[in-house]
Amino acid sequence: MQRNKIRLSVSLLLPLCAGSALASSDDAWKDFAADVEAKCKAAATVSIDEARAVVDPFGSEHYGLALVTGRPKGANGFVTHICVYDKQSKAAEIGSELQTDKLNLLPEE
């Protein structure tokens, strides 16, 4: 009888524990994406005005990834930089300038 009560208690508690772990994980990924966005925008301020970032919500195993787009400082038009965020050191670096109009990779119809 006692074993059945324990089994029932455990079976009722497990879904609750799994739900809270999943919520923590979702919050952790949101925090991660927000940090990648902030660090990538900050890294881009040297060359971009009014930077906007599109963040890969999970990144790769070792890196957070984002595309940072905006107006080049002192110029017209838009440019894009690839940003790499090291998950261990939490430092972000941007690559060289890409012409945003060249990023349209859809095939012409």
C-alpha positions in Angstrom: 0.0 0.0 0.0 2.8 2.4 1.0 4.6 1.7 -2.3 1.5 2.5 -4.3 1.3 5.9 -2.6 4.9 6.6 -3.3 4.5 5.6 -7.0 1.4 7.8 -7.3 3.2 10.7 -5.7 6.2 10.4 -7.9 4.1 10.0 -11.0 2.2 13.2 -10.2 5.3 15.2 -9.4 7.4 14.3 -12.4 5.4 16.2 -14.9 5.5 19.3 -12.7 9.3 19.0 -12.4 9.7 18.6 -16.1 7.5 21.6 -16.8 9.5 23.9 -14.5 12.8 22.6 -16.0 11.4 23.4 -19.5 10.4 26.9 -18.4 13.9 27.5 -17.0 15.4 26.4 -20.2 13.1 28.7 -22.3 14.1 31.6 -20.0 17.8 30.7 -20.3 17.6 30.7 -24.1 15.8 34.0 -24.1 18.5 35.5 -21.9 21.1 34.0 -24.2 19.6 35.6 -27.3 19.2 38.9 -25.5 22.9 38.9 -24.5 24.0 37.9 -28.1 21.9 40.7 -29.5 23.2 43.3 -27.0 26.9 42.3 -27.4 26.7 42.1 -31.2 25.0 45.5 -31.5 27.7 46.9 -29.2 30.5 45.4 -31.3 28.9 46.9 -34.4 28.7 50.4 -33.1 32.2 51.1 -34.5 30.9 50.9 -38.0 27.1 50.9 -37.9 24.6 53.5 -36.9 21.2 52.3 -35.5 22.2 48.6 -35.6 19.6 45.9 -35.6 20.3 42.3 -35.0 18.7 39.1 -36.0 19.9 36.4 -33.6 19.9 32.6 -34.2 18.0 31.7 -31.0 20.4 28.8 -30.1 23.6 29.3 -32.1 26.0 26.5 -32.7 27.6 24.3 -30.0 30.2 26.9 -29.1 29.0 30.2 -30.6 26.0 32.5 -30.7 25.3 33.8 -34.2 23.6 37.0 -35.5 23.4 39.2 -38.5 23.7 42.9 -37.6 22.4 45.4 -40.1 22.3 49.2 -40.2 23.5 52.3 -41.8 27.2 52.5 -42.2 28.7 55.4 -40.2 29.0 58.5 -42.3 27.4 56.9 -45.4 24.1 56.1 -47.0 22.7 52.6 -47.6 22.7 49.6 -45.4 25.3 47.0 -44.6 25.3 43.7 -42.7 27.9 42.1 -40.5 28.0 38.5 -39.3 28.5 38.5 -35.6 30.0 35.6 -33.6 29.5 35.4 -29.8 31.7 33.0 -27.9 29.5 31.2 -25.5 32.3 30.6 -23.0 33.9 34.0 -22.9 30.6 35.9 -23.8 32.6 38.2 -26.1 31.2 39.2 -29.5 33.1 39.9 -32.7 31.8 41.1 -36.1 33.1 40.2 -39.5 33.8 42.5 -42.3 31.1 44.5 -44.1 28.7 42.7 -46.4 26.6 44.6 -48.9 23.1 44.0 -47.7 21.7 44.1 -51.3 23.9 41.1 -52.1 22.3 39.0 -49.4 19.1 38.3 -51.4 19.9 34.7 -52.1 16.5 33.7 -53.5 16.6 32.5 -57.1 15.4 34.9 -59.7 12.1 33.9 -61.2 
